[in-house]
Amino acid sequence: MMPASQVTASDLPLTLHDAATLPIDQQVTALDLVHRSFGDESQTLYGFLPLCWHGKVVIGCVGNELVCVLQMLRDWEQPSLVQLVSGVTHPKYSGRSIYSTTLAAVLNWLAGQSVTTLELRVPLDDDELMHIYIEKFGARFAGQLRDCYGPGHHRNLLVLDIASPA
């Protein structure tokens, strides 16, 4: 389980939590943020809660306000591989490095969990996210996935090698 940790993004004190350790009302608030960003059909409570319990959902908060959610799954056949299922920052906090700071902290934690590779699926038209993953984190383009999340939902596949802690 990822312990709660403090980081700073654009002079904002950001606390990161493992969603599985939070009360159900805060998990529902995280799901609401996912819905606002990806649409109501993106995930239901029945999918989100098992992801909290059996995957890893990291929630970033500024004070008591939830500002960022990252959802990950570990690969059963390759335990050193984790897939970033989705990530979102509250629009009010866009452009303040919340997502990058949260992802950097998660990568440090993953490295300590014997994870060596993070796979990222990025919408074809999301140049900003491609820039963050490639330019800031060193991910490499590995191809395109057609119909990744259903008909017409194509994604760029990026791979990020995670360095083990020194």
Residue pairs with C-beta under 8 A, 6 or more apart in sequence:
1 18
1 20
1 21
2 16
2 17
2 18
2 56
2 58
2 106
2 109
3 18
4 15
4 16
4 17
4 18
4 21
5 15
5 16
5 105
6 13
6 14
6 15
6 16
7 14
7 16
7 101
7 102
7 104
7 105
8 14
8 101
9 96
9 97
9 98
9 100
9 101
9 102
10 96
10 97
10 98
12 62
12 93
12 96
12 98
13 62
13 63
14 60
14 61
14 62
14 67
14 68
14 98
14 101
14 102
15 60
15 61
15 62
16 58
16 59
16 60
16 61
16 102
16 105
16 106
17 58
17 59
17 60
17 61
18 56
18 57
18 58
18 59
19 26
19 27
19 30
19 52
19 57
19 58
19 59
19 69
20 52
20 53
20 57
22 30
22 59
26 59
26 66
27 48
27 49
27 52
27 57
28 45
29 66
30 48
30 57
30 59
30 66
30 69
31 43
31 45
31 48
33 66
33 69
33 88
33 90
34 42
34 43
34 48
34 69
34 71
34 86
34 88
35 42
35 43
36 91
37 88
38 86
38 88
42 86
43 51
48 57
51 57
51 71
51 73
51 85
55 71
55 72
55 73
55 74
55 85
56 71
56 72
56 73
56 74
56 82
57 69
57 70
57 71
57 72
58 68
58 69
58 70
58 72
58 102
58 105
58 106
59 66
59 68
59 69
60 66
60 67
60 68
60 69
60 98
60 101
60 102
61 67
62 93
65 90
66 90
67 89
67 90
67 92
67 93
67 98
68 87
68 88
68 89
68 90
68 93
68 98
68 99
68 102
69 86
69 87
69 88
70 84
70 86
70 87
70 102
70 103
70 106
71 84
71 85
71 86
71 87
72 82
72 83
72 84
72 85
72 106
73 82
73 83
73 85
74 81
74 82
74 83
74 115
75 81
75 82
75 83
78 117
79 114
79 115
80 114
80 115
80 116
80 117
81 115
81 116
81 117
81 118
81 119
82 110
82 115
82 117
82 118
82 119
83 118
83 119
83 120
83 121
84 118
84 119
84 120
84 121
87 99
87 102
87 103
88 99
89 98
89 99
90 98
99 132
100 132
100 136
103 132
103 137
104 137
107 118
107 137
107 160
107 162
108 165
110 118
110 162
111 162
111 163
111 164
111 165
112 165
115 162
116 161
116 162
116 164
117 159
117 160
117 161
117 162
118 139
118 159
118 160
118 162
119 142
119 157
119 158
119 159
119 160
120 133
120 139
120 157
120 158
120 159
120 160
121 145
121 148
121 149
121 155
121 156
121 157
121 158
122 129
122 130
122 133
122 155
122 156
122 158
123 129
123 154
123 155
123 156
124 144
124 154
124 155
124 156
130 156
130 158
133 139
133 158
133 160
134 140
134 141
134 158
137 160
138 160
138 161
139 158
139 159
139 160
140 158
140 159
140 160
141 156
141 157
141 158
142 157
142 158
142 159
143 156
143 157
144 154
144 155
144 156
144 157
145 154
145 155
145 156
145 157
146 154
147 153
147 154
148 154
148 155
149 155
